Each structure stands twice: as C-alpha cells, then as structure tokens.
Amino acid sequence: MFEWSDEDLMVRDAVRGFIDKEVRPNLDALESGELPPYDILRSMLAAFGMDTMNAERLEADLAAEEAGEQKKGGGSNALADSMFLILNMEMAGVSLGLIASMGVSMGLTVSTIRSRGTLAQKRRWLPGLVTMEKVGAWAITEPDSGSDALGGMKTTVKRDGDDYILTGNKTFITNGPYADTIVVFAKLDEGDGTPMRERKVLTFVLDAGMEGLTLGKPFKKMGMMSSPTGELFFDNVRITKDRLLGETEDTGSDRRGGDSAKAGFTAERIGIAALSLGIINECQRLSIDYAKSRTLWGQEIGRFQLIQLKLAEMEVARLNVQNMLFVAMEAAKAGKPPTLAQASAMKLYSSRAATEVAMEAVQLFGGNGYMAEYRVEQLARDAKSLMIYAGSNEIQVTHVAKGLLAD
Ligand SMILES: Cc1cc2nc3c(=O)[nH]c(=O)nc-3n(C[C@H](O)[C@H](O)[C@H](O)COP(=O)(O)OP(=O)(O)OC[C@H]3O[C@@H](n4cnc5c(N)ncnc54)[C@H](O)[C@@H]3O)c2cc1C
C-alpha cells in the first residue's frame, strides 16, 4: 500500500462531511470543555452505522465464544481497518480530544475487558461500551507513579471474604469525570509483607455510582479540552468477585500483568501515528492556504524561501509518518504486525513530528497563528499531548533501545 484507495478516499470525504456539519460548528464549546464530547461521538457512530456494526460483531464473537469456537484475529485488527484509521486521522486534525475520548472508551476499555474478561463479564459490560451508550475509562496512572505505572502503583485491594475492598486514587483519567464503566488496576495486599513493588496487579471493572467511588471534576488542560480528564477516588469500595476480570487472581508469568498489556500498547502506539498524521495533514493544509493568501511586500508569503522551508519540512514529516502507517497496515494485514519496539519508534517519531509541524504552522501564521480563531494554536496544544500519554516519549526511547539491544 502506498496511497489511500479510492474507497478510503470516499470514507475520508464522508468523515469530512460529518466533521463540517456536526463538529466544526460546536468546536468552541467542545474546546472550552463546556460541551462534553459524548453525544457528538454517538451521532458519529450512528452516521456511519458503526454502532450497529459494532454491536453485531460483538454479538457474533460472543456467540462463537459461547459455542466454544476459537475466535479469529483479535487484538491488532483495528490496524488493518483503514476506515478506523481514517476516522481517527480526520478527527484528530480538528479535535484530538474527541477521538482520544472515543479511543479510551471503545479502544482501551473495551479491549481490556475483551481480552481478559469471562464471557459473563463481556456480556455484562461490552454491549453498552461498543456503541458508546456507556462511557468507558481505563485507570492505571496515579499521582506517584505515571511512567512507573505498575511498579509504583499504590492503589490497593484487600480480600474480605469473597469480596475485595479497594482504596486509593488515580489521576489523569480520560473520561474519568463522566465514566459509566471503569477498568481499574490495583495491587493485591495479601497481608504477607510482600514489598509493594512486587505485589500482584489485579484488574477490576467498576460502575459509576458504587459506594465509595468518586469521580473528580474535569481538569483544565493545555489542550484537548474536548476530552474530559480527571481523578478517581476509591474509599473502601466493596467489589464482588464477578468484577475481577477473568474472575481469577492468576496474572500469568508476569505477576504485575505486564505480559497481557503488550499487545494493547503496540496498537495504542501505532494509533498515535494515525492521530499525528491527522494533525500534520491539517496543519499543512491550513499553512498552504495561508501561504498563498497572506500578502506582504506585494507578494504572497509562500514566495519567501523561509516559508517554503516550513512547507517542505511539513511535507517530509507527512510523507514519513504516512509511510510508516502504510507499512504497519500492510504488515498487520499480512499477519505480521509491528513489534512493540517498532510501534514505539513510530510513536516517538510521529508525535514529535506532529508537534514540530504544528508549532511551525503557528509561526507561519505569525500573530494570527497565536490567535485561537485560526485553529493552528489549538492543533499545537493538542499535538504536544501525543508526546506525553500512551507512554511518554522518553519511555518510548527505552523500548526502542530494548528492542535493538535484545539477544
Ligand atoms: C491528556 C492525558 C490523558 C491521559 N489519560 C490517561 C488515562 O486515560 N488513563 C491513565 O491511566 N493515564 C492517563 N494519562 C496519564 C499518562 O499515561 C501519564 O501522564 C504518562 O504515562 C506519564 O506519566 P506522568 O505524567 O506521571 O509523568 P512521570 O512518569 O512523572 O514523568 C516525568 C518525566 O520523567 C520522564 N521519565 C519517566 N521515566 C523515565 C525514564 N525511565 N527515563 C527517562 N525519562 C523518564 C518522563 O518522560 C517525563 O518527561 C493521561 C495523561 C494525559 C496528559
């Protein structure tokens, strides 16, 4: 694959049509945090028939699982699905927060329950999540952990008869303020003196409204205000065993559950390349238009070589990120999705490229670039977030190097 197919371009145009009609008129309300993103996301899913399609696919998968059939594919399918990537890319160029909220709810939250839940747990929580009737959140980060998410985790569960009691708190949780269904990671305190860092990490599903669970208010952020982010507080929340994912404390060879997280990390990091490409495309489009229309000293600024350099560097970034994405899509289709180290390299490069392109777009627009009306300042603020979450870029460096130095 070296370019989008005609069918892909038709999907892209349809997505752009939806964005122009439903998203752009609401952008100020979304980007001030005044309008939560969920109703617009639900109407987007409905407009493209994705709510029905997701519900039908889920039902077919669960029926097959019930019948004891082995599920096909799993995990990396999203990468081979160009409609899904185009949707992410196009939305990111307009309101990264919208797609981030959807990605956490329908991506991380759903995939964790799907890969680790029992059939009954999947039936209980997935139907609402795959249509976004319910808002999902995925909570691992804590004030004192972050990049050291598993080792530094302090949120704790203790057994109490057949139940567990959860205490602690999480922060920076996408959709946290509006979550209906929350996947939460916690250390098991077995009362045997096992050091905190060594304790097992168990994964639970909570529902909003449970006693002792408090959802914090949305934080004010540098960008992505269309994606509500907040804290979660657990004050002796009683959890029945049917909320423990897999209904087992067996976390496999890695006590902290890191093994099963790897496929999710790979998909998430490649997803960041699609989001980065969306921001690069939009910045380049806006910059070219501006370079052709802004006149100084009697000529378009696009005639100045230093402006041309900015456009050329945007094009280099666009080609590189797009090519990386195409290669990853082809590899996934061929059943050989990128390794974690390769996905980390893609995330590292593409998020940096998107941030640099967006900052250069602000510069190209001059004073107008610094004004909210011209949108490039929002794209620059949004792009920066891509260097921080889904594993900070410094952590990506360690994963790329680990891959290179292995053996
Ligand atoms: C908008 C947004 C949404 C988020 N959504 C979620 C969510 O839905 N769920 C969730 O669980 N979390 C979420 N997060 C949290 C996110 O995953 C963390 O912010 C991220 O992992 C970094 O952790 P930290 O912020 O604690 O930074 P820290 O880990 O404190 O890092 C501080 C600095 O040290 C660097 N650093 C850390 N370790 C190393 C190292 N070994 N070598 C070199 N440098 C290092 C980091 O790169 C960073 O520059 C979100 C964050 C943001 C900003």
The ligand as a Gaussian input file, in Angstrom:
#p B3LYP/6-31G(d) Opt

LIG

0 1
 C       -4.347000      14.179000      28.395000
 C       -3.922000      12.952000      29.151000
 C       -4.768000      11.860000      29.211000
 C       -4.394000      10.736000      29.938000
 N       -5.266000       9.671000      30.023000
 C       -4.953000       8.618000      30.820000
 C       -5.902000       7.541000      31.018000
 O       -6.983000       7.522000      30.427000
 N       -5.569000       6.547000      31.877000
 C       -4.391000       6.513000      32.530000
 O       -4.174000       5.564000      33.302000
 N       -3.459000       7.509000      32.371000
 C       -3.726000       8.552000      31.534000
 N       -2.821000       9.581000      31.361000
 C       -1.564000       9.541000      32.106000
 C       -0.356000       9.299000      31.222000
 O       -0.302000       7.978000      30.808000
 C        0.870000       9.753000      32.034000
 O        0.810000      11.168000      32.127000
 C        2.157000       9.332000      31.407000
 O        2.305000       7.941000      31.469000
 C        3.373000       9.974000      32.114000
 O        3.303000       9.788000      33.491000
 P        3.450000      11.062000      34.449000
 O        2.547000      12.117000      33.926000
 O        3.260000      10.647000      35.851000
 O        4.918000      11.554000      34.237000
 P        6.204000      10.984000      35.007000
 O        6.209000       9.497000      34.896000
 O        6.277000      11.600000      36.345000
 O        7.383000      11.545000      34.111000
 C        8.023000      12.816000      34.317000
 C        9.133000      12.959000      33.280000
 O       10.125000      11.946000      33.502000
 C       10.337000      11.219000      32.302000
 N       10.709000       9.843000      32.634000
 C        9.995000       8.952000      33.368000
 N       10.653000       7.772000      33.441000
 C       11.788000       7.924000      32.726000
 C       12.895000       7.074000      32.414000
 N       12.925000       5.801000      32.835000
 N       13.894000       7.554000      31.654000
 C       13.857000       8.837000      31.210000
 N       12.848000       9.714000      31.472000
 C       11.845000       9.251000      32.218000
 C        9.006000      11.293000      31.569000
 O        9.144000      11.010000      30.208000
 C        8.620000      12.741000      31.839000
 O        9.314000      13.581000      30.955000
 C       -3.150000      10.693000      30.606000
 C       -2.290000      11.795000      30.510000
 C       -2.673000      12.912000      29.797000
 C       -1.719000      14.075000      29.723000

